[in-house]
Amino acid sequence: MGLGNPLLADDGAGWYVCSRLKERLLQVPHGHVLAVHTSQGLFPEQIEAFSQADLAIFIDAGIKEGAKDGFHIEHLLMPSRADVLAIPTCTSTPIHGLSLQDFMRLSAQVYTQLPQNVLICTLAARLFTPMQGLSRAVQEACDQVVERFLMAFWAPTEAEVLKTLFVGPVTSAF
């Protein structure tokens, strides 16, 4: 899922990556089913699709320390459904959707199934001003992410997909 606002310069990075993936992935091999969504935030209407996924990937622009090549990918291993249900409710009221924690907790409350793995791809943004189009550096990073995702989706198993997309320690979602 590509998150952000394409009318705020680099904040549209998630939308850019998803649109490029849709253009280039005419078919997905090895029986993988790929659903590509874009949104300005996380909303209850998206929970069903999230709960049914084996692997969920969120792509968003942000300010990320240590982002190599203009992006950073975190691999979160989802805790058990009971642990997700125990997550405290976010105390603030977000105007552009739910926090990731609230999104996952609500998913666990409504559905019995959750993705086992979640990837969060943060593209190191520079501009959040009202204008369409990405900065050159962010567009180059987006293009690298698209190529990496395309390579990964040709992998025969979910484990190989994860290995291609992510190199580094797996962390707990919370």
MDAnalysis code that builds the backbone (N, CA, C; Angstrom):
import MDAnalysis as mda
import numpy as np

u = mda.Universe.empty(522, n_residues=174, atom_resindex=np.repeat(np.arange(174), 3), trajectory=True)
u.add_TopologyAttr("name", ["N", "CA", "C"] * 174)
u.add_TopologyAttr("resid", np.arange(1, 175))
u.add_TopologyAttr("resname", ["MET", "GLY", "LEU", "GLY", "ASN", "PRO", "LEU", "LEU", "ALA", "ASP", "ASP", "GLY", "ALA", "GLY", "TRP", "TYR", "VAL", "CYS", "SER", "ARG", "LEU", "LYS", "GLU", "ARG", "LEU", "LEU", "GLN", "VAL", "PRO", "HIS", "GLY", "HIS", "VAL", "LEU", "ALA", "VAL", "HIS", "THR", "SER", "GLN", "GLY", "LEU", "PHE", "PRO", "GLU", "GLN", "ILE", "GLU", "ALA", "PHE", "SER", "GLN", "ALA", "ASP", "LEU", "ALA", "ILE", "PHE", "ILE", "ASP", "ALA", "GLY", "ILE", "LYS", "GLU", "GLY", "ALA", "LYS", "ASP", "GLY", "PHE", "HIS", "ILE", "GLU", "HIS", "LEU", "LEU", "MET", "PRO", "SER", "ARG", "ALA", "ASP", "VAL", "LEU", "ALA", "ILE", "PRO", "THR", "CYS", "THR", "SER", "THR", "PRO", "ILE", "HIS", "GLY", "LEU", "SER", "LEU", "GLN", "ASP", "PHE", "MET", "ARG", "LEU", "SER", "ALA", "GLN", "VAL", "TYR", "THR", "GLN", "LEU", "PRO", "GLN", "ASN", "VAL", "LEU", "ILE", "CYS", "THR", "LEU", "ALA", "ALA", "ARG", "LEU", "PHE", "THR", "PRO", "MET", "GLN", "GLY", "LEU", "SER", "ARG", "ALA", "VAL", "GLN", "GLU", "ALA", "CYS", "ASP", "GLN", "VAL", "VAL", "GLU", "ARG", "PHE", "LEU", "MET", "ALA", "PHE", "TRP", "ALA", "PRO", "THR", "GLU", "ALA", "GLU", "VAL", "LEU", "LYS", "THR", "LEU", "PHE", "VAL", "GLY", "PRO", "VAL", "THR", "SER", "ALA", "PHE"])
u.atoms.positions = np.array([
    [0.843, -1.175, 0.000],
    [0.000, 0.000, 0.000],
    [0.881, 1.229, 0.000],
    [0.666, 2.084, -0.972],
    [1.383, 3.340, -1.048],
    [0.618, 4.409, -0.291],
    [1.269, 5.012, 0.685],
    [0.636, 6.018, 1.527],
    [1.184, 7.402, 1.202],
    [0.397, 8.435, 1.521],
    [0.870, 9.796, 1.350],
    [-0.090, 10.636, 0.539],
    [0.368, 11.823, 0.199],
    [-0.441, 12.769, -0.562],
    [0.349, 13.216, -1.793],
    [-0.066, 12.799, -2.976],
    [0.684, 13.149, -4.190],
    [0.647, 14.639, -4.531],
    [-0.134, 15.427, -3.813],
    [-0.173, 16.874, -4.043],
    [0.821, 17.614, -3.153],
    [1.584, 16.874, -2.343],
    [2.576, 17.479, -1.456],
    [3.982, 16.972, -1.781],
    [4.397, 17.163, -3.014],
    [5.747, 16.835, -3.483],
    [6.145, 15.413, -3.087],
    [7.214, 15.270, -2.304],
    [7.771, 13.955, -1.977],
    [6.832, 13.071, -1.161],
    [5.796, 13.661, -0.560],
    [4.836, 12.855, 0.195],
    [4.091, 11.893, -0.727],
    [4.166, 12.108, -2.028],
    [3.526, 11.216, -2.998],
    [4.389, 10.027, -3.402],
    [5.500, 9.797, -2.722],
    [6.422, 8.713, -3.099],
    [5.753, 7.343, -3.079],
    [4.952, 7.060, -2.067],
    [4.267, 5.766, -1.998],
    [3.328, 5.556, -3.164],
    [2.636, 6.612, -3.569],
    [1.735, 6.548, -4.723],
    [2.542, 6.324, -5.998],
    [3.671, 6.993, -6.128],
    [4.528, 6.854, -7.310],
    [4.990, 5.400, -7.454],
    [5.491, 4.820, -6.371],
    [5.980, 3.433, -6.421],
    [4.843, 2.494, -6.830],
    [3.678, 2.662, -6.233],
    [2.551, 1.784, -6.561],
    [2.099, 1.941, -8.004],
    [2.084, 3.162, -8.505],
    [1.668, 3.344, -9.906],
    [2.668, 2.696, -10.850],
    [3.959, 2.766, -10.553],
    [4.967, 2.124, -11.401],
    [4.858, 0.606, -11.335],
    [4.583, 0.078, -10.138],
    [4.412, -1.370, -10.013],
    [3.209, -1.848, -10.820],
    [2.111, -1.101, -10.753],
    [0.920, -1.484, -11.533],
    [1.220, -1.480, -13.031],
    [1.992, -0.501, -13.489],
    [2.340, -0.416, -14.910],
    [3.201, -1.586, -15.362],
    [4.110, -2.020, -14.499],
    [5.116, -2.995, -14.911],
    [4.759, -4.432, -14.573],
    [3.835, -4.640, -13.663],
    [3.466, -6.000, -13.285],
    [2.185, -6.416, -13.994],
    [2.320, -6.829, -15.215],
    [1.155, -7.285, -15.968],
    [0.704, -8.658, -15.499],
    [1.644, -9.444, -15.016],
    [1.320, -10.736, -14.432],
    [2.279, -10.984, -13.280],
    [1.809, -11.699, -12.298],
    [2.637, -12.033, -11.147],
    [2.883, -13.533, -11.185],
    [4.142, -13.954, -11.253],
    [4.458, -15.381, -11.391],
    [4.308, -16.169, -10.089],
    [4.457, -17.462, -10.214],
    [4.504, -18.403, -9.086],
    [3.233, -18.405, -8.249],
    [2.115, -18.010, -8.818],
    [0.856, -18.056, -8.088],
    [0.676, -16.958, -7.054],
    [1.615, -16.015, -6.980],
    [1.447, -14.899, -6.055],
    [0.271, -14.042, -6.518],
    [-0.482, -13.526, -5.591],
    [-1.545, -12.578, -5.899],
    [-1.109, -11.244, -5.303],
    [-1.076, -10.235, -6.127],
    [-0.605, -8.923, -5.699],
    [-1.753, -7.930, -5.770],
    [-2.027, -7.275, -4.657],
    [-3.032, -6.207, -4.618],
    [-2.293, -4.917, -4.291],
    [-2.429, -3.928, -5.152],
    [-1.732, -2.657, -4.971],
    [-2.776, -1.580, -4.681],
    [-2.610, -0.895, -3.556],
    [-3.542, 0.144, -3.137],
    [-2.772, 1.415, -2.835],
    [-3.447, 2.560, -2.980],
    [-2.879, 3.838, -2.552],
    [-3.906, 4.539, -1.673],
    [-3.402, 5.319, -0.730],
    [-4.297, 6.011, 0.186],
    [-3.538, 7.139, 0.875],
    [-4.267, 8.113, 1.357],
    [-3.634, 9.192, 2.111],
    [-3.411, 8.800, 3.564],
    [-3.930, 7.680, 4.001],
    [-3.741, 7.209, 5.366],
    [-4.281, 5.809, 5.519],
    [-4.250, 5.302, 6.752],
    [-4.781, 3.977, 7.059],
    [-6.190, 4.145, 7.622],
    [-7.157, 3.474, 6.995],
    [-8.548, 3.638, 7.365],
    [-9.201, 2.279, 7.592],
    [-10.274, 2.218, 8.391],
    [-10.937, 0.940, 8.675],
    [-11.358, 0.172, 7.422],
    [-11.683, 0.876, 6.347],
    [-12.132, 0.208, 5.119],
    [-11.042, -0.674, 4.499],
    [-9.792, -0.460, 4.875],
    [-8.674, -1.214, 4.293],
    [-8.306, -2.445, 5.117],
    [-8.923, -2.610, 6.255],
    [-8.520, -3.660, 7.192],
    [-8.765, -5.060, 6.641],
    [-9.857, -5.262, 5.934],
    [-10.136, -6.603, 5.416],
    [-9.023, -7.075, 4.479],
    [-8.625, -6.230, 3.532],
    [-7.545, -6.614, 2.606],
    [-6.250, -6.880, 3.366],
    [-5.940, -6.057, 4.359],
    [-4.737, -6.249, 5.172],
    [-4.784, -7.593, 5.902],
    [-5.919, -7.898, 6.509],
    [-6.020, -9.121, 7.317],
    [-5.872, -10.384, 6.476],
    [-6.205, -10.316, 5.194],
    [-6.146, -11.496, 4.335],
    [-4.787, -11.694, 3.661],
    [-3.900, -10.725, 3.808],
    [-2.591, -10.808, 3.141],
    [-1.640, -11.730, 3.906],
    [-0.784, -12.407, 3.168],
    [0.307, -13.160, 3.796],
    [1.448, -12.219, 4.135],
    [1.659, -11.232, 3.269],
    [2.719, -10.241, 3.425],
    [2.120, -8.880, 3.109],
    [2.246, -7.938, 4.026],
    [1.749, -6.575, 3.798],
    [2.955, -5.644, 3.703],
    [2.922, -4.769, 2.707],
    [4.014, -3.815, 2.501],
    [3.422, -2.412, 2.481],
    [3.926, -1.557, 3.350],
    [3.521, -0.165, 3.387],
    [4.675, 0.679, 2.852],
    [4.381, 1.563, 1.917],
    [5.399, 2.409, 1.297],
    [5.002, 3.857, 1.554],
    [5.903, 4.609, 2.187],
    [5.563, 5.974, 2.568],
    [6.813, 6.837, 2.564],
    [6.618, 8.112, 2.355],
    [7.714, 9.075, 2.447],
    [7.838, 9.517, 3.899],
    [9.035, 9.815, 4.304],
    [9.251, 10.291, 5.664],
    [10.682, 10.713, 5.850],
    [10.973, 11.131, 7.037],
    [12.339, 11.502, 7.382],
    [12.898, 10.339, 8.180],
    [13.859, 9.635, 7.612],
    [14.382, 8.415, 8.221],
    [15.887, 8.521, 8.368],
    [16.360, 8.503, 9.592],
    [17.799, 8.517, 9.844],
    [18.413, 7.221, 9.317],
    [19.544, 7.337, 8.687],
    [20.272, 6.162, 8.215],
    [19.683, 5.495, 6.993],
    [18.810, 6.179, 6.277],
    [18.231, 5.603, 5.062],
    [19.315, 5.541, 3.988],
    [19.699, 4.332, 3.610],
    [20.705, 4.154, 2.572],
    [20.023, 4.200, 1.216],
    [20.695, 4.760, 0.233],
    [20.172, 4.835, -1.136],
    [18.831, 5.563, -1.196],
    [18.531, 6.402, -0.205],
    [17.298, 7.166, -0.234],
    [16.073, 6.430, 0.274],
    [16.245, 5.189, 0.757],
    [15.109, 4.477, 1.334],
    [15.591, 3.498, 2.398],
    [14.652, 3.084, 3.233],
    [14.941, 2.157, 4.322],
    [13.775, 1.175, 4.400],
    [14.070, -0.120, 4.491],
    [13.016, -1.129, 4.593],
    [13.148, -1.833, 5.932],
    [12.077, -1.821, 6.704],
    [12.026, -2.546, 7.972],
    [11.150, -3.776, 7.789],
    [11.572, -4.885, 8.366],
    [10.789, -6.117, 8.327],
    [10.262, -6.359, 9.734],
    [8.962, -6.260, 9.884],
    [8.337, -6.475, 11.174],
    [7.683, -7.847, 11.187],
    [8.059, -8.670, 12.145],
    [7.413, -9.962, 12.322],
    [6.217, -9.732, 13.230],
    [5.063, -10.042, 12.730],
    [3.847, -9.770, 13.495],
    [3.778, -10.656, 14.730],
    [3.421, -10.072, 15.862],
    [3.201, -10.892, 17.058],
    [1.916, -11.693, 16.895],
    [1.612, -12.513, 17.867],
    [0.390, -13.312, 17.804],
    [-0.836, -12.395, 17.829],
    [-1.951, -12.932, 17.425],
    [-3.194, -12.150, 17.423],
    [-3.491, -11.642, 18.831],
    [-3.271, -12.486, 19.856],
    [-3.524, -12.076, 21.246],
    [-2.640, -10.890, 21.632],
    [-1.375, -10.909, 21.199],
    [-0.474, -9.791, 21.511],
    [-0.925, -8.511, 20.800],
    [-1.407, -8.656, 19.562],
    [-1.891, -7.481, 18.834],
    [-3.120, -6.906, 19.537],
    [-4.001, -7.786, 20.023],
    [-5.197, -7.314, 20.728],
    [-4.839, -6.569, 22.015],
    [-3.681, -6.872, 22.585],
    [-3.255, -6.232, 23.835],
    [-2.607, -4.859, 23.619],
    [-2.424, -4.461, 22.386],
    [-1.809, -3.165, 22.109],
    [-2.727, -2.073, 22.636],
    [-2.186, -1.148, 23.423],
    [-3.048, -0.064, 23.912],
    [-3.526, 0.823, 22.758],
    [-4.703, 1.375, 22.918],
    [-5.268, 2.283, 21.930],
    [-4.456, 3.563, 21.893],
    [-4.259, 4.099, 20.700],
    [-3.559, 5.369, 20.531],
    [-4.382, 6.463, 21.222],
    [-3.716, 7.307, 21.999],
    [-4.435, 8.338, 22.757],
    [-4.772, 9.561, 21.921],
    [-4.048, 9.776, 20.829],
    [-4.359, 10.924, 19.984],
    [-5.394, 10.527, 18.934],
    [-6.059, 11.515, 18.369],
    [-7.041, 11.263, 17.322],
    [-6.454, 11.710, 15.994],
    [-5.973, 10.770, 15.195],
    [-5.389, 11.168, 13.908],
    [-6.469, 11.626, 12.925],
    [-6.184, 12.682, 12.193],
    [-7.164, 13.189, 11.248],
    [-7.014, 12.536, 9.875],
    [-5.881, 11.957, 9.601],
    [-5.654, 11.343, 8.289],
    [-5.605, 9.832, 8.381],
    [-6.380, 9.251, 9.265],
    [-6.420, 7.807, 9.361],
    [-5.914, 7.309, 10.698],
    [-5.745, 6.003, 10.777],
    [-5.319, 5.340, 12.002],
    [-3.803, 5.239, 12.075],
    [-3.281, 5.127, 13.284],
    [-1.867, 4.786, 13.434],
    [-1.705, 3.327, 13.007],
    [-0.489, 2.921, 12.686],
    [-0.260, 1.533, 12.280],
    [-0.651, 0.577, 13.407],
    [-0.351, 0.941, 14.654],
    [-0.706, 0.092, 15.791],
    [-2.220, -0.057, 15.906],
    [-2.960, 1.053, 15.799],
    [-4.414, 0.971, 15.879],
    [-4.994, 0.196, 14.697],
    [-4.407, 0.380, 13.538],
    [-4.844, -0.329, 12.337],
    [-4.713, -1.839, 12.544],
    [-3.566, -2.278, 13.077],
    [-3.345, -3.715, 13.287],
    [-4.215, -4.248, 14.427],
    [-4.373, -3.466, 15.504],
    [-5.202, -3.908, 16.616],
    [-6.656, -4.062, 16.164],
    [-7.172, -3.096, 15.411],
    [-8.540, -3.180, 14.908],
    [-8.698, -4.367, 13.967],
    [-7.695, -4.636, 13.173],
    [-7.718, -5.794, 12.284],
    [-7.823, -7.088, 13.093],
    [-7.061, -7.170, 14.176],
    [-7.099, -8.372, 15.020],
    [-8.442, -8.504, 15.739],
    [-9.087, -7.380, 16.049],
    [-10.387, -7.439, 16.709],
    [-11.473, -7.941, 15.764],
    [-11.392, -7.550, 14.508],
    [-12.447, -7.869, 13.550],
    [-12.211, -9.204, 12.850],
    [-10.953, -9.523, 12.538],
    [-10.627, -10.724, 11.770],
    [-9.711, -11.639, 12.573],
    [-9.801, -12.927, 12.306],
    [-8.951, -13.881, 13.031],
    [-7.587, -14.026, 12.389],
    [-7.459, -13.668, 11.134],
    [-6.203, -13.833, 10.404],
    [-5.505, -12.486, 10.252],
    [-4.177, -12.494, 10.374],
    [-3.346, -11.310, 10.157],
    [-2.145, -11.707, 9.313],
    [-1.534, -10.760, 8.598],
    [-0.299, -11.094, 7.883],
    [0.772, -11.520, 8.881],
    [1.590, -12.463, 8.489],
    [2.678, -12.882, 9.361],
    [3.842, -11.900, 9.288],
    [4.017, -11.302, 8.144],
    [5.121, -10.372, 7.930],
    [4.594, -9.041, 7.395],
    [5.199, -7.969, 7.887],
    [4.868, -6.625, 7.425],
    [6.172, -5.933, 7.080],
    [6.244, -5.347, 5.899],
    [7.403, -4.544, 5.525],
    [6.980, -3.088, 5.481],
    [7.834, -2.233, 6.006],
    [7.597, -0.801, 5.929],
    [8.764, -0.201, 5.177],
    [8.467, 0.357, 4.021],
    [9.478, 0.986, 3.178],
    [9.313, 2.492, 3.317],
    [10.322, 3.135, 3.896],
    [10.301, 4.589, 4.065],
    [11.264, 5.209, 3.071],
    [10.745, 6.083, 2.246],
    [11.572, 6.804, 1.282],
    [11.959, 8.133, 1.912],
    [13.256, 8.420, 1.943],
    [13.767, 9.623, 2.605],
    [13.355, 10.865, 1.821],
    [12.297, 11.528, 2.279],
    [11.733, 12.687, 1.582],
    [12.475, 13.968, 1.951],
    [12.382, 14.924, 1.063],
    [13.015, 16.219, 1.278],
    [12.014, 17.368, 1.218],
    [10.990, 17.239, 0.368],
    [10.015, 18.307, 0.158],
    [8.614, 17.840, 0.531],
    [7.911, 18.650, 1.324],
    [6.512, 18.377, 1.647],
    [5.669, 19.613, 1.349],
    [6.032, 20.355, 0.327],
    [5.332, 21.582, -0.028],
    [4.240, 21.281, -1.047],
    [3.199, 22.119, -1.085],
    [2.124, 21.881, -2.051],
    [2.606, 22.015, -3.491],
    [2.808, 20.912, -4.149],
    [3.167, 20.850, -5.562],
    [3.148, 19.396, -5.997],
    [2.846, 19.162, -7.246],
    [2.857, 17.798, -7.762],
    [4.252, 17.459, -8.251],
    [4.629, 16.204, -8.089],
    [5.929, 15.732, -8.557],
    [6.905, 15.563, -7.413],
    [7.785, 14.615, -7.603],
    [8.791, 14.286, -6.587],
    [10.088, 15.039, -6.847],
    [10.865, 15.242, -5.791],
    [12.209, 15.774, -5.988],
    [13.014, 14.718, -6.744],
    [14.050, 15.142, -7.405],
    [14.847, 14.220, -8.223],
    [15.411, 13.068, -7.392],
    [15.942, 13.376, -6.218],
    [16.538, 12.333, -5.370],
    [15.492, 11.314, -4.926],
    [14.305, 11.767, -4.575],
    [13.255, 10.846, -4.135],
    [12.740, 10.016, -5.313],
    [12.616, 10.608, -6.482],
    [12.187, 9.840, -7.645],
    [13.212, 8.748, -7.970],
    [14.496, 9.060, -7.879],
    [15.528, 8.043, -8.118],
    [15.432, 6.917, -7.085],
    [15.195, 7.275, -5.819],
    [15.044, 6.252, -4.780],
    [13.800, 5.406, -5.044],
    [12.713, 6.041, -5.464],
    [11.484, 5.311, -5.802],
    [11.742, 4.321, -6.927],
    [12.464, 4.746, -7.946],
    [12.767, 3.861, -9.065],
    [13.606, 2.663, -8.604],
    [14.521, 2.871, -7.663],
    [15.300, 1.761, -7.106],
    [14.393, 0.797, -6.343],
    [13.460, 1.343, -5.562],
    [12.521, 0.506, -4.816],
    [11.666, -0.309, -5.781],
    [11.172, 0.309, -6.838],
    [10.360, -0.407, -7.828],
    [11.155, -1.571, -8.414],
    [12.399, -1.331, -8.815],
    [13.224, -2.410, -9.387],
    [13.443, -3.534, -8.379],
    [13.691, -3.175, -7.139],
    [13.899, -4.187, -6.102],
    [12.628, -5.004, -5.881],
    [11.480, -4.341, -5.855],
    [10.214, -5.051, -5.680],
    [9.937, -5.956, -6.870],
    [10.197, -5.478, -8.084],
    [9.968, -6.308, -9.266],
    [10.812, -7.579, -9.216],
    [12.072, -7.449, -8.814],
    [12.933, -8.641, -8.665],
    [12.343, -9.589, -7.625],
    [11.891, -9.034, -6.512],
    [11.370, -9.860, -5.425],
    [10.117, -10.614, -5.836],
    [9.229, -9.979, -6.568],
    [7.970, -10.618, -6.915],
    [8.146, -11.779, -7.886],
    [9.320, -11.904, -8.502],
    [9.592, -13.044, -9.365],
    [10.117, -14.237, -8.577],
    [10.335, -14.057, -7.280],
    [10.832, -15.154, -6.442],
    [9.732, -16.209, -6.274],
    [10.119, -17.482, -6.189],
    [9.112, -18.543, -6.148],
    [8.398, -18.703, -4.805],
    [8.989, -18.238, -3.702],
    [8.365, -18.412, -2.395],
    [8.348, -17.088, -1.643],
    [7.473, -17.007, -0.628],
    [7.406, -15.798, 0.192],
    [8.740, -15.554, 0.902],
    [9.402, -16.626, 1.341],
    [10.699, -16.475, 2.000],
    [11.716, -15.822, 1.064],
    [11.707, -16.224, -0.205],
    [12.610, -15.623, -1.184],
    [12.226, -14.178, -1.492],
    [10.928, -13.891, -1.508],
    [10.477, -12.512, -1.696],
    [11.045, -11.650, -0.577],
    [10.896, -12.113, 0.659],
    [11.400, -11.357, 1.810],
    [12.914, -11.186, 1.750],
    [13.607, -12.247, 1.367],
    [15.071, -12.199, 1.290],
    [15.527, -11.171, 0.250],
    [14.832, -11.084, -0.870],
    [15.192, -10.128, -1.922],
    [14.885, -8.697, -1.504],
    [13.758, -8.499, -0.826],
    [13.361, -7.152, -0.442],
    [14.124, -6.628, 0.759],
    [14.442, -7.516, 1.674],
    [14.926, -7.058, 2.968],
    [16.192, -7.771, 3.368],
    [17.175, -7.001, 3.744],
    [18.421, -7.561, 4.294],
    [18.648, -6.862, 5.621],
    [18.658, -7.613, 6.698],
    [18.871, -7.028, 8.007],
    [18.071, -7.761, 9.050],
    [18.156, -7.319, 10.293],
    [17.455, -8.025, 11.371],
    [15.947, -7.804, 11.287],
    [15.221, -8.838, 11.646],
    [13.761, -8.752, 11.716],
    [13.422, -8.258, 13.120],
    [12.516, -7.289, 13.202],
    [12.143, -6.766, 14.503],
    [10.688, -7.080, 14.782],
    [10.326, -7.066, 16.047],
    [8.939, -7.269, 16.426],
    [8.149, -6.032, 16.039],
    [6.894, -6.224, 15.687],
    [6.085, -5.094, 15.260],
    [5.893, -4.086, 16.392],
    [5.974, -4.531, 17.651],
    [5.759, -3.598, 18.765],
    [6.722, -3.864, 19.895],
])
